[in-house]
Amino acid sequence: MAGKLRVEDMKGLLLRLDSVNRSLDSMVMSLEQSSEHVKKSLQSQTYLNQSIQPLHTAFVPPEDLALTPTLSRDAPVMK
């Protein structure tokens, strides 16, 4: 089959392959940028979760064990 391809056909194939290659390169760059944004978002979310946790535990009644997953059911409850 390679012997039957004409020069014009080869040029067309090379142009298509080049455009596909450029498209894939831009997708990889976009994925890398998205990954950086996700990492920053996760860091922010972790910080917010850690900041909110003391506020949450301050307002949750001690007898409400369903809302406080860190408490063990065998642990004594302070009143």
TAURLIN-V970258 format. One record per helix or strand of 3 or more residues. SS is the DSSP state (H for helix, E for strand). FROM is the first residue (numbers start at 1). TO is the last residue. If there is no record, write none. Layout:
ss;from;to
SS;FROM;TO
SS;FROM;TO
This chain:
ss;from;to
H;2;4
H;7;59
H;65;67
